[in-house]
C-alpha cells in the first residue's frame, strides 16, 4: 500500500512570539469523511495557544478553529485552503493589534 507523501512543510516563527506551521501530505485514500486525498494541518498561534487552525481528521473531516470556535470547512484545493488560512491569520493579527 502506498504511503503518505509530505508535499508541504513550512514553519515560521515571528518576533512577536507567534508561530505559523503548514503541513500537507498526499495520502493514498481520503481521510473520512473528507473526499480528497490530502491530510493537512495549518496552524497559527503561540506555544500552548491556538489562534487559527485549519485541519482534517478522521471522523471530523475538514474543519477550522478560529480562537475557540470550531466550524466546518469546505475544501476546494490546497491553494484555496492556503489563501483562506492566511486571510484568517491576517484577521486575527489585526484583532490582536487592536487590543
C-alpha positions as CSV (number, residue, x, y, z in Angstrom):
1,X,0.0,0.0,0.0
2,X,1.4,3.4,-0.9
3,X,2.3,5.7,2.0
4,X,1.6,9.3,2.6
5,X,3.9,11.8,0.9
6,X,4.7,15.1,2.5
7,X,4.2,17.8,-0.1
8,X,4.4,20.9,2.0
9,X,6.2,21.6,5.3
10,X,6.6,25.3,6.4
11,X,7.5,26.6,9.8
12,X,7.9,30.3,10.6
13,X,8.5,31.9,14.0
14,X,7.8,35.6,14.3
15,X,9.3,38.3,16.5
16,X,6.0,38.6,18.5
17,X,6.2,35.0,19.6
18,X,3.6,33.7,17.1
19,X,4.3,30.6,15.1
20,X,2.9,29.5,11.7
21,X,3.1,25.9,10.7
22,X,1.7,24.5,7.4
23,X,1.9,20.8,6.7
24,X,0.2,18.9,3.8
25,X,0.5,15.3,2.8
26,X,-0.8,13.5,-0.2
27,X,-2.5,10.4,1.1
28,X,-3.4,7.1,-0.7
29,X,-7.0,7.4,0.4
30,X,-9.2,10.2,1.7
31,X,-9.3,10.8,5.5
32,X,-13.0,10.1,6.2
33,X,-15.3,11.9,5.9
34,X,-13.2,14.1,3.6
35,X,-13.3,13.1,-0.1
36,X,-10.0,14.5,-1.3
37,X,-6.6,12.8,-1.0
38,X,-4.9,15.4,1.3
39,X,-4.2,15.3,5.0
40,X,-3.3,18.8,6.3
41,X,-2.7,21.0,9.3
42,X,-2.4,24.8,9.1
43,X,-1.6,26.3,12.5
44,X,-1.1,29.8,13.7
45,X,-0.7,30.7,17.4
46,X,1.7,30.8,20.3
47,X,3.1,27.8,22.3
48,X,0.1,26.4,24.0
49,X,-2.3,28.9,22.4
50,X,-4.2,28.1,19.1
51,X,-5.4,31.2,17.3
52,X,-6.1,29.7,13.9
53,X,-6.1,26.0,12.8
54,X,-7.4,24.5,9.6
55,X,-7.1,20.7,9.6
56,X,-8.8,17.5,8.7
57,X,-9.0,14.4,10.9
58,X,-10.8,11.1,10.8
59,X,-14.3,11.4,12.0
60,X,-14.4,15.2,11.7
61,X,-13.3,15.8,8.2
62,X,-12.3,19.3,7.0
63,X,-12.8,22.0,9.7
64,X,-11.3,25.1,11.1
65,X,-10.7,26.7,14.5
66,X,-10.7,30.4,14.9
67,X,-9.7,31.0,18.5
68,X,-12.2,28.9,20.5
69,X,-14.8,28.5,17.7
70,X,-14.7,25.3,15.5
71,X,-16.7,25.2,12.3
72,X,-16.7,23.0,9.2
73,X,-14.6,24.0,6.2
74,X,-15.3,23.3,2.5
75,X,-12.1,22.1,0.9
76,X,-11.7,23.0,-2.8
77,X,-7.9,22.9,-3.3
78,X,-4.6,23.3,-1.4
79,X,-4.2,26.7,-3.0
80,X,-7.7,27.9,-1.8
81,X,-7.0,26.4,1.6
82,X,-3.8,28.3,1.9
83,X,-5.5,31.6,0.8
84,X,-8.4,31.1,3.3
85,X,-6.0,30.2,6.1
86,X,-3.7,33.2,5.5
87,X,-6.8,35.5,5.4
88,X,-7.9,34.1,8.8
89,X,-4.4,34.7,10.2
90,X,-4.4,38.3,8.9
91,X,-7.8,38.9,10.5
92,X,-6.6,37.5,13.9
93,X,-3.4,39.5,13.7
94,X,-5.5,42.7,13.1
95,X,-7.6,41.9,16.1
96,X,-4.5,41.3,18.2
97,X,-3.0,44.6,17.2
98,X,-6.3,46.4,18.1
99,X,-6.3,45.1,21.6
